Amino acid sequence: MRGLVPPDPEGGVSTPSYAVVFMPGRTRKRFPAGCVRVLESREQALAEADAAQRQFAAIVLGPSKSSEGQYLYYLLEWLDEDAPA
């Protein structure tokens, strides 16, 4: 995928995952690993999301290791109907 950091060779293959992302807003397309909580299912991500607490349900790809040594996740899709197009 264009614009994505290659998967971390020590961590195995980056895979799509359901997650809750903690962010001030939803304008970013990549997130530090510390802001992402990977969950088991779509239903769990939607249940644990809380927009008032800036926690948004999403499908993310990762983790990938950046050239600066940071672990990143990339947004594939927001899971709620209020998500920006």
LINJOUR-V589314 format. One record per residue. N is the residue number from 1. RES is the residue in one letter. NEAR is the number of other C-alpha atoms within 8 Angstrom. Layout:
# LINJOUR-V589314
N,RES,NEAR  N,RES,NEAR
This chain:
# LINJOUR-V589314
1,M,3  2,R,3  3,G,4  4,L,6  5,V,7  6,P,7  7,P,12  8,D,11  9,P,6  10,E,4  11,G,8  12,G,7  13,V,7  14,S,11  15,T,7  16,P,9  17,S,11  18,Y,14  19,A,14  20,V,15  21,V,12  22,F,9  23,M,9  24,P,5  25,G,6  26,R,7  27,T,4  28,R,6  29,K,6  30,R,8  31,F,12  32,P,10  33,A,10  34,G,5  35,C,9  36,V,12  37,R,8  38,V,8  39,L,11  40,E,8  41,S,7  42,R,10  43,E,6  44,Q,9  45,A,15  46,L,11  47,A,6  48,E,8  49,A,10  50,D,8  51,A,7  52,A,5  53,Q,5  54,R,10  55,Q,12  56,F,13  57,A,15  58,A,15  59,I,13  60,V,13  61,L,12  62,G,12  63,P,13  64,S,12  65,K,13  66,S,10  67,S,5  68,E,5  69,G,6  70,Q,9  71,Y,10  72,L,13  73,Y,14  74,Y,11  75,L,12  76,L,9  77,E,7  78,W,10  79,L,10  80,D,8  81,E,4  82,D,4  83,A,8  84,P,4  85,A,2
